[in-house]
Amino acid sequence: MTTAESIRSFIIENFLFGDTSQDLGDDVSLIEADLVDSTGVLELVAHVETAYGITVKDADIVPANFDSIGRIAAFVASRSSAAKAA
């Protein structure tokens, strides 16, 4: 399972309660589509930290990193790469 698929699965289970009828393309804004609110973003951050073993700093919790499945997956990939390089 790819990172994007894993994140999509988490969102479907935790925010849509298993409803797969919603369009969840990689570029769909989770905030504009009313899928997550500020508390939901914090749940996503906690999931990313737990599932991928990375630390998300407060400054990283911005729409550029957490507003879509694609952006979250890219953020995880960049942090995972940085951790491996260190």
Biopython code that builds the backbone (N, CA, C, O; Angstrom):
import numpy as np
from Bio.PDB.StructureBuilder import StructureBuilder

atoms = [
    (1, "MET", "N", (0.849, -1.168, 0.000)),
    (1, "MET", "CA", (0.000, 0.000, 0.000)),
    (1, "MET", "C", (0.903, 1.243, 0.000)),
    (1, "MET", "O", (1.852, 1.333, 0.779)),
    (2, "THR", "N", (0.594, 2.183, -0.874)),
    (2, "THR", "CA", (1.383, 3.412, -0.932)),
    (2, "THR", "C", (1.016, 4.323, 0.240)),
    (2, "THR", "O", (0.022, 4.102, 0.931)),
    (3, "THR", "N", (1.829, 5.336, 0.444)),
    (3, "THR", "CA", (1.552, 6.304, 1.506)),
    (3, "THR", "C", (0.202, 6.974, 1.265)),
    (3, "THR", "O", (-0.600, 7.104, 2.190)),
    (4, "ALA", "N", (-0.052, 7.396, 0.039)),
    (4, "ALA", "CA", (-1.329, 8.060, -0.286)),
    (4, "ALA", "C", (-2.508, 7.126, -0.021)),
    (4, "ALA", "O", (-3.526, 7.555, 0.522)),
    (5, "GLU", "N", (-2.382, 5.864, -0.395)),
    (5, "GLU", "CA", (-3.468, 4.901, -0.156)),
    (5, "GLU", "C", (-3.699, 4.701, 1.337)),
    (5, "GLU", "O", (-4.842, 4.600, 1.783)),
    (6, "SER", "N", (-2.629, 4.643, 2.101)),
    (6, "SER", "CA", (-2.738, 4.477, 3.545)),
    (6, "SER", "C", (-3.422, 5.684, 4.185)),
    (6, "SER", "O", (-4.283, 5.534, 5.051)),
    (7, "ILE", "N", (-3.033, 6.869, 3.753)),
    (7, "ILE", "CA", (-3.651, 8.095, 4.284)),
    (7, "ILE", "C", (-5.121, 8.162, 3.888)),
    (7, "ILE", "O", (-5.971, 8.514, 4.706)),
    (8, "ARG", "N", (-5.421, 7.825, 2.633)),
    (8, "ARG", "CA", (-6.810, 7.799, 2.160)),
    (8, "ARG", "C", (-7.637, 6.840, 3.002)),
    (8, "ARG", "O", (-8.757, 7.162, 3.400)),
    (9, "SER", "N", (-7.096, 5.681, 3.270)),
    (9, "SER", "CA", (-7.790, 4.688, 4.092)),
    (9, "SER", "C", (-8.069, 5.227, 5.488)),
    (9, "SER", "O", (-9.164, 5.042, 6.018)),
    (10, "PHE", "N", (-7.086, 5.894, 6.086)),
    (10, "PHE", "CA", (-7.261, 6.497, 7.412)),
    (10, "PHE", "C", (-8.381, 7.527, 7.383)),
    (10, "PHE", "O", (-9.227, 7.544, 8.278)),
    (11, "ILE", "N", (-8.398, 8.378, 6.377)),
    (11, "ILE", "CA", (-9.426, 9.418, 6.270)),
    (11, "ILE", "C", (-10.811, 8.799, 6.087)),
    (11, "ILE", "O", (-11.776, 9.236, 6.714)),
    (12, "ILE", "N", (-10.910, 7.797, 5.240)),
    (12, "ILE", "CA", (-12.208, 7.134, 5.025)),
    (12, "ILE", "C", (-12.719, 6.521, 6.317)),
    (12, "ILE", "O", (-13.897, 6.665, 6.647)),
    (13, "GLU", "N", (-11.863, 5.850, 7.042)),
    (13, "GLU", "CA", (-12.292, 5.184, 8.271)),
    (13, "GLU", "C", (-12.601, 6.163, 9.406)),
    (13, "GLU", "O", (-13.551, 5.954, 10.160)),
    (14, "ASN", "N", (-11.807, 7.229, 9.532)),
    (14, "ASN", "CA", (-11.930, 8.104, 10.692)),
    (14, "ASN", "C", (-12.780, 9.349, 10.488)),
    (14, "ASN", "O", (-13.316, 9.897, 11.452)),
    (15, "PHE", "N", (-12.909, 9.799, 9.248)),
    (15, "PHE", "CA", (-13.677, 11.018, 8.999)),
    (15, "PHE", "C", (-14.953, 10.755, 8.193)),
    (15, "PHE", "O", (-15.929, 11.498, 8.301)),
    (16, "LEU", "N", (-14.935, 9.698, 7.389)),
    (16, "LEU", "CA", (-16.110, 9.370, 6.575)),
    (16, "LEU", "C", (-16.815, 8.113, 7.076)),
    (16, "LEU", "O", (-17.812, 7.679, 6.499)),
    (17, "PHE", "N", (-16.292, 7.538, 8.147)),
    (17, "PHE", "CA", (-16.878, 6.360, 8.787)),
    (17, "PHE", "C", (-17.141, 5.232, 7.793)),
    (17, "PHE", "O", (-18.184, 4.579, 7.827)),
    (18, "GLY", "N", (-16.162, 5.019, 6.903)),
    (18, "GLY", "CA", (-16.220, 3.918, 5.957)),
    (18, "GLY", "C", (-16.939, 4.228, 4.659)),
    (18, "GLY", "O", (-16.993, 3.369, 3.779)),
    (19, "ASP", "N", (-17.494, 5.421, 4.504)),
    (19, "ASP", "CA", (-18.223, 5.804, 3.291)),
    (19, "ASP", "C", (-17.229, 6.098, 2.175)),
    (19, "ASP", "O", (-16.510, 7.096, 2.231)),
    (20, "THR", "N", (-17.184, 5.249, 1.175)),
    (20, "THR", "CA", (-16.233, 5.424, 0.074)),
    (20, "THR", "C", (-16.845, 6.150, -1.119)),
    (20, "THR", "O", (-16.210, 6.231, -2.171)),
    (21, "SER", "N", (-18.049, 6.676, -0.987)),
    (21, "SER", "CA", (-18.700, 7.347, -2.109)),
    (21, "SER", "C", (-18.155, 8.754, -2.353)),
    (21, "SER", "O", (-18.379, 9.317, -3.424)),
    (22, "GLN", "N", (-17.455, 9.325, -1.397)),
    (22, "GLN", "CA", (-16.896, 10.677, -1.511)),
    (22, "GLN", "C", (-15.676, 10.664, -2.432)),
    (22, "GLN", "O", (-14.862, 9.744, -2.368)),
    (23, "ASP", "N", (-15.547, 11.682, -3.290)),
    (23, "ASP", "CA", (-14.373, 11.810, -4.156)),
    (23, "ASP", "C", (-13.165, 12.173, -3.310)),
    (23, "ASP", "O", (-13.111, 13.256, -2.728)),
    (24, "LEU", "N", (-12.202, 11.275, -3.242)),
    (24, "LEU", "CA", (-10.996, 11.533, -2.448)),
    (24, "LEU", "C", (-9.746, 11.420, -3.313)),
    (24, "LEU", "O", (-8.828, 10.660, -3.006)),
    (25, "GLY", "N", (-9.729, 12.192, -4.403)),
    (25, "GLY", "CA", (-8.531, 12.243, -5.228)),
    (25, "GLY", "C", (-7.391, 12.859, -4.439)),
    (25, "GLY", "O", (-7.615, 13.524, -3.428)),
    (26, "ASP", "N", (-6.187, 12.640, -4.893)),
    (26, "ASP", "CA", (-5.005, 13.123, -4.178)),
    (26, "ASP", "C", (-4.972, 14.639, -4.018)),
    (26, "ASP", "O", (-4.340, 15.147, -3.092)),
    (27, "ASP", "N", (-5.646, 15.371, -4.912)),
    (27, "ASP", "CA", (-5.583, 16.830, -4.876)),
    (27, "ASP", "C", (-6.821, 17.495, -4.289)),
    (27, "ASP", "O", (-6.904, 18.723, -4.274)),
    (28, "VAL", "N", (-7.778, 16.720, -3.808)),
    (28, "VAL", "CA", (-8.983, 17.294, -3.206)),
    (28, "VAL", "C", (-8.624, 17.962, -1.885)),
    (28, "VAL", "O", (-7.998, 17.345, -1.024)),
    (29, "SER", "N", (-9.020, 19.224, -1.724)),
    (29, "SER", "CA", (-8.760, 19.934, -0.473)),
    (29, "SER", "C", (-9.648, 19.357, 0.619)),
    (29, "SER", "O", (-10.874, 19.419, 0.533)),
    (30, "LEU", "N", (-9.029, 18.805, 1.628)),
    (30, "LEU", "CA", (-9.774, 18.190, 2.730)),
    (30, "LEU", "C", (-10.532, 19.238, 3.537)),
    (30, "LEU", "O", (-11.598, 18.957, 4.083)),
    (31, "ILE", "N", (-9.984, 20.432, 3.609)),
    (31, "ILE", "CA", (-10.617, 21.506, 4.372)),
    (31, "ILE", "C", (-11.782, 22.107, 3.582)),
    (31, "ILE", "O", (-12.879, 22.263, 4.118)),
    (32, "GLU", "N", (-11.548, 22.444, 2.313)),
    (32, "GLU", "CA", (-12.608, 23.031, 1.493)),
    (32, "GLU", "C", (-13.768, 22.070, 1.270)),
    (32, "GLU", "O", (-14.911, 22.503, 1.130)),
    (33, "ALA", "N", (-13.487, 20.771, 1.235)),
    (33, "ALA", "CA", (-14.535, 19.766, 1.049)),
    (33, "ALA", "C", (-15.237, 19.444, 2.372)),
    (33, "ALA", "O", (-16.099, 18.568, 2.422)),
    (34, "ASP", "N", (-14.865, 20.155, 3.442)),
    (34, "ASP", "CA", (-15.438, 19.936, 4.775)),
    (34, "ASP", "C", (-15.263, 18.505, 5.285)),
    (34, "ASP", "O", (-16.121, 17.972, 5.989)),
    (35, "LEU", "N", (-14.148, 17.901, 4.918)),
    (35, "LEU", "CA", (-13.848, 16.555, 5.409)),
    (35, "LEU", "C", (-13.122, 16.607, 6.739)),
    (35, "LEU", "O", (-13.293, 15.724, 7.580)),
    (36, "VAL", "N", (-12.307, 17.643, 6.935)),
    (36, "VAL", "CA", (-11.609, 17.817, 8.204)),
    (36, "VAL", "C", (-11.706, 19.270, 8.648)),
    (36, "VAL", "O", (-11.797, 20.185, 7.829)),
    (37, "ASP", "N", (-11.686, 19.460, 9.959)),
    (37, "ASP", "CA", (-11.627, 20.797, 10.542)),
    (37, "ASP", "C", (-10.302, 20.893, 11.285)),
    (37, "ASP", "O", (-9.426, 20.050, 11.093)),
    (38, "SER", "N", (-10.146, 21.886, 12.113)),
    (38, "SER", "CA", (-8.865, 22.056, 12.808)),
    (38, "SER", "C", (-8.532, 20.861, 13.699)),
    (38, "SER", "O", (-7.373, 20.457, 13.794)),
    (39, "THR", "N", (-9.541, 20.303, 14.347)),
    (39, "THR", "CA", (-9.314, 19.113, 15.169)),
    (39, "THR", "C", (-8.935, 17.925, 14.292)),
    (39, "THR", "O", (-8.087, 17.114, 14.665)),
    (40, "GLY", "N", (-9.560, 17.829, 13.141)),
    (40, "GLY", "CA", (-9.241, 16.758, 12.199)),
    (40, "GLY", "C", (-7.818, 16.837, 11.700)),
    (40, "GLY", "O", (-7.162, 15.812, 11.509)),
    (41, "VAL", "N", (-7.335, 18.051, 11.485)),
    (41, "VAL", "CA", (-5.949, 18.219, 11.060)),
    (41, "VAL", "C", (-5.012, 17.686, 12.141)),
    (41, "VAL", "O", (-4.010, 17.037, 11.839)),
    (42, "LEU", "N", (-5.341, 17.961, 13.391)),
    (42, "LEU", "CA", (-4.509, 17.445, 14.489)),
    (42, "LEU", "C", (-4.558, 15.919, 14.543)),
    (42, "LEU", "O", (-3.557, 15.280, 14.867)),
    (43, "GLU", "N", (-5.709, 15.330, 14.229)),
    (43, "GLU", "CA", (-5.801, 13.863, 14.157)),
    (43, "GLU", "C", (-4.926, 13.335, 13.033)),
    (43, "GLU", "O", (-4.259, 12.313, 13.192)),
    (44, "LEU", "N", (-4.924, 14.026, 11.896)),
    (44, "LEU", "CA", (-4.066, 13.625, 10.783)),
    (44, "LEU", "C", (-2.590, 13.711, 11.175)),
    (44, "LEU", "O", (-1.802, 12.821, 10.857)),
    (45, "VAL", "N", (-2.229, 14.780, 11.861)),
    (45, "VAL", "CA", (-0.843, 14.945, 12.316)),
    (45, "VAL", "C", (-0.445, 13.794, 13.245)),
    (45, "VAL", "O", (0.632, 13.217, 13.096)),
    (46, "ALA", "N", (-1.310, 13.466, 14.194)),
    (46, "ALA", "CA", (-1.028, 12.367, 15.121)),
    (46, "ALA", "C", (-0.880, 11.050, 14.365)),
    (46, "ALA", "O", (-0.004, 10.245, 14.680)),
    (47, "HIS", "N", (-1.721, 10.836, 13.386)),
    (47, "HIS", "CA", (-1.635, 9.609, 12.582)),
    (47, "HIS", "C", (-0.309, 9.555, 11.822)),
    (47, "HIS", "O", (0.362, 8.523, 11.809)),
    (48, "VAL", "N", (0.061, 10.659, 11.198)),
    (48, "VAL", "CA", (1.314, 10.708, 10.436)),
    (48, "VAL", "C", (2.508, 10.424, 11.355)),
    (48, "VAL", "O", (3.411, 9.668, 10.996)),
    (49, "GLU", "N", (2.503, 11.028, 12.524)),
    (49, "GLU", "CA", (3.605, 10.803, 13.462)),
    (49, "GLU", "C", (3.677, 9.344, 13.894)),
    (49, "GLU", "O", (4.762, 8.767, 13.955)),
    (50, "THR", "N", (2.539, 8.755, 14.189)),
    (50, "THR", "CA", (2.500, 7.368, 14.658)),
    (50, "THR", "C", (2.791, 6.382, 13.533)),
    (50, "THR", "O", (3.614, 5.479, 13.687)),
    (51, "ALA", "N", (2.122, 6.557, 12.416)),
    (51, "ALA", "CA", (2.234, 5.587, 11.320)),
    (51, "ALA", "C", (3.584, 5.622, 10.624)),
    (51, "ALA", "O", (4.063, 4.592, 10.151)),
    (52, "TYR", "N", (4.204, 6.799, 10.556)),
    (52, "TYR", "CA", (5.436, 6.930, 9.782)),
    (52, "TYR", "C", (6.662, 7.254, 10.617)),
    (52, "TYR", "O", (7.759, 7.401, 10.079)),
    (53, "GLY", "N", (6.484, 7.367, 11.927)),
    (53, "GLY", "CA", (7.617, 7.569, 12.818)),
    (53, "GLY", "C", (8.361, 8.874, 12.602)),
    (53, "GLY", "O", (9.578, 8.945, 12.773)),
    (54, "ILE", "N", (7.617, 9.906, 12.225)),
    (54, "ILE", "CA", (8.247, 11.212, 12.035)),
    (54, "ILE", "C", (7.656, 12.204, 13.031)),
    (54, "ILE", "O", (6.553, 12.011, 13.541)),
    (55, "THR", "N", (8.398, 13.250, 13.293)),
    (55, "THR", "CA", (7.919, 14.309, 14.177)),
    (55, "THR", "C", (7.459, 15.479, 13.335)),
    (55, "THR", "O", (8.181, 15.946, 12.453)),
    (56, "VAL", "N", (6.256, 15.950, 13.610)),
    (56, "VAL", "CA", (5.705, 17.102, 12.899)),
    (56, "VAL", "C", (5.793, 18.301, 13.830)),
    (56, "VAL", "O", (5.192, 18.310, 14.905)),
    (57, "LYS", "N", (6.537, 19.300, 13.414)),
    (57, "LYS", "CA", (6.673, 20.516, 14.210)),
    (57, "LYS", "C", (5.444, 21.397, 14.000)),
    (57, "LYS", "O", (4.763, 21.292, 12.980)),
    (58, "ASP", "N", (5.168, 22.255, 14.961)),
    (58, "ASP", "CA", (4.021, 23.161, 14.853)),
    (58, "ASP", "C", (4.070, 23.966, 13.554)),
    (58, "ASP", "O", (3.038, 24.176, 12.917)),
    (59, "ALA", "N", (5.240, 24.408, 13.164)),
    (59, "ALA", "CA", (5.389, 25.214, 11.949)),
    (59, "ALA", "C", (5.059, 24.426, 10.683)),
    (59, "ALA", "O", (4.810, 25.017, 9.633)),
    (60, "ASP", "N", (5.055, 23.091, 10.776)),
    (60, "ASP", "CA", (4.751, 22.235, 9.625)),
    (60, "ASP", "C", (3.251, 22.031, 9.424)),
    (60, "ASP", "O", (2.823, 21.544, 8.377)),
    (61, "ILE", "N", (2.460, 22.400, 10.421)),
    (61, "ILE", "CA", (1.018, 22.161, 10.348)),
    (61, "ILE", "C", (0.363, 23.321, 9.611)),
    (61, "ILE", "O", (-0.248, 24.207, 10.209)),
    (62, "VAL", "N", (0.514, 23.284, 8.290)),
    (62, "VAL", "CA", (-0.026, 24.306, 7.402)),
    (62, "VAL", "C", (-0.706, 23.615, 6.221)),
    (62, "VAL", "O", (-0.407, 22.458, 5.925)),
    (63, "PRO", "N", (-1.621, 24.318, 5.543)),
    (63, "PRO", "CA", (-2.301, 23.704, 4.399)),
    (63, "PRO", "C", (-1.348, 23.171, 3.325)),
    (63, "PRO", "O", (-1.663, 22.192, 2.647)),
    (64, "ALA", "N", (-0.199, 23.804, 3.170)),
    (64, "ALA", "CA", (0.762, 23.326, 2.176)),
    (64, "ALA", "C", (1.203, 21.892, 2.450)),
    (64, "ALA", "O", (1.656, 21.199, 1.539)),
    (65, "ASN", "N", (1.075, 21.440, 3.695)),
    (65, "ASN", "CA", (1.477, 20.083, 4.065)),
    (65, "ASN", "C", (0.316, 19.153, 4.372)),
    (65, "ASN", "O", (0.458, 17.938, 4.240)),
    (66, "PHE", "N", (-0.840, 19.696, 4.783)),
    (66, "PHE", "CA", (-1.906, 18.842, 5.299)),
    (66, "PHE", "C", (-3.287, 19.091, 4.701)),
    (66, "PHE", "O", (-4.284, 18.702, 5.309)),
    (67, "ASP", "N", (-3.383, 19.725, 3.529)),
    (67, "ASP", "CA", (-4.702, 20.032, 2.979)),
    (67, "ASP", "C", (-5.215, 19.001, 1.989)),
    (67, "ASP", "O", (-6.389, 19.043, 1.625)),
    (68, "SER", "N", (-4.388, 18.089, 1.549)),
    (68, "SER", "CA", (-4.851, 17.054, 0.624)),
    (68, "SER", "C", (-4.040, 15.781, 0.854)),
    (68, "SER", "O", (-2.980, 15.803, 1.478)),
    (69, "ILE", "N", (-4.551, 14.704, 0.347)),
    (69, "ILE", "CA", (-3.844, 13.428, 0.482)),
    (69, "ILE", "C", (-2.480, 13.515, -0.197)),
    (69, "ILE", "O", (-1.484, 13.030, 0.340)),
    (70, "GLY", "N", (-2.436, 14.129, -1.369)),
    (70, "GLY", "CA", (-1.172, 14.273, -2.092)),
    (70, "GLY", "C", (-0.153, 15.086, -1.322)),
    (70, "GLY", "O", (1.029, 14.745, -1.285)),
    (71, "ARG", "N", (-0.619, 16.173, -0.704)),
    (71, "ARG", "CA", (0.301, 17.015, 0.067)),
    (71, "ARG", "C", (0.798, 16.303, 1.314)),
    (71, "ARG", "O", (1.967, 16.431, 1.677)),
    (72, "ILE", "N", (-0.073, 15.558, 1.968)),
    (72, "ILE", "CA", (0.344, 14.805, 3.160)),
    (72, "ILE", "C", (1.367, 13.740, 2.764)),
    (72, "ILE", "O", (2.390, 13.579, 3.429)),
    (73, "ALA", "N", (1.090, 13.022, 1.687)),
    (73, "ALA", "CA", (2.011, 11.972, 1.223)),
    (73, "ALA", "C", (3.365, 12.577, 0.853)),
    (73, "ALA", "O", (4.406, 11.997, 1.163)),
    (74, "ALA", "N", (3.360, 13.742, 0.191)),
    (74, "ALA", "CA", (4.620, 14.411, -0.170)),
    (74, "ALA", "C", (5.374, 14.856, 1.073)),
    (74, "ALA", "O", (6.598, 14.741, 1.132)),
    (75, "PHE", "N", (4.655, 15.362, 2.063)),
    (75, "PHE", "CA", (5.278, 15.770, 3.320)),
    (75, "PHE", "C", (5.934, 14.568, 4.004)),
    (75, "PHE", "O", (7.077, 14.647, 4.455)),
    (76, "VAL", "N", (5.201, 13.459, 4.074)),
    (76, "VAL", "CA", (5.749, 12.243, 4.682)),
    (76, "VAL", "C", (6.995, 11.790, 3.924)),
    (76, "VAL", "O", (8.002, 11.436, 4.536)),
    (77, "ALA", "N", (6.926, 11.802, 2.602)),
    (77, "ALA", "CA", (8.074, 11.375, 1.798)),
    (77, "ALA", "C", (9.279, 12.274, 2.041)),
    (77, "ALA", "O", (10.405, 11.790, 2.152)),
    (78, "SER", "N", (9.042, 13.590, 2.124)),
    (78, "SER", "CA", (10.176, 14.497, 2.334)),
    (78, "SER", "C", (10.774, 14.313, 3.720)),
    (78, "SER", "O", (11.994, 14.382, 3.873)),
    (79, "ARG", "N", (9.957, 14.083, 4.720)),
    (79, "ARG", "CA", (10.466, 13.873, 6.081)),
    (79, "ARG", "C", (11.151, 12.521, 6.201)),
    (79, "ARG", "O", (12.157, 12.390, 6.897)),
    (80, "SER", "N", (10.613, 11.525, 5.529)),
    (80, "SER", "CA", (11.232, 10.185, 5.574)),
    (80, "SER", "C", (12.594, 10.221, 4.888)),
    (80, "SER", "O", (13.555, 9.624, 5.372)),
    (81, "SER", "N", (12.671, 10.917, 3.769)),
    (81, "SER", "CA", (13.951, 11.045, 3.063)),
    (81, "SER", "C", (14.975, 11.800, 3.899)),
    (81, "SER", "O", (16.145, 11.424, 3.957)),
    (82, "ALA", "N", (14.520, 12.868, 4.546)),
    (82, "ALA", "CA", (15.429, 13.661, 5.389)),
    (82, "ALA", "C", (15.933, 12.840, 6.556)),
    (82, "ALA", "O", (17.099, 12.947, 6.935)),
    (83, "ALA", "N", (15.058, 12.015, 7.133)),
    (83, "ALA", "CA", (15.462, 11.182, 8.269)),
    (83, "ALA", "C", (16.481, 10.125, 7.845)),
    (83, "ALA", "O", (17.407, 9.815, 8.594)),
    (84, "LYS", "N", (16.307, 9.573, 6.639)),
    (84, "LYS", "CA", (17.245, 8.565, 6.159)),
    (84, "LYS", "C", (18.603, 9.165, 5.832)),
    (84, "LYS", "O", (19.638, 8.519, 5.994)),
    (85, "ALA", "N", (18.586, 10.418, 5.366)),
    (85, "ALA", "CA", (19.837, 11.093, 5.005)),
    (85, "ALA", "C", (20.634, 11.530, 6.227)),
    (85, "ALA", "O", (21.847, 11.725, 6.142)),
    (86, "ALA", "N", (19.964, 11.685, 7.354)),
    (86, "ALA", "CA", (20.642, 12.182, 8.564)),
    (86, "ALA", "C", (21.477, 11.130, 9.242)),
    (86, "ALA", "O", (22.102, 11.404, 10.266)),
]
sb = StructureBuilder()
sb.init_structure("model")
sb.init_model(0)
sb.init_chain("A")
sb.init_seg("    ")
for serial, (resi, resn, name, xyz) in enumerate(atoms, 1):
    if name == "N":
        sb.init_residue(resn, " ", resi, " ")
    sb.init_atom(name, np.array(xyz, "f"), 0.0, 1.0, " ", f" {name:<3s}", serial, name[0])
structure = sb.get_structure()
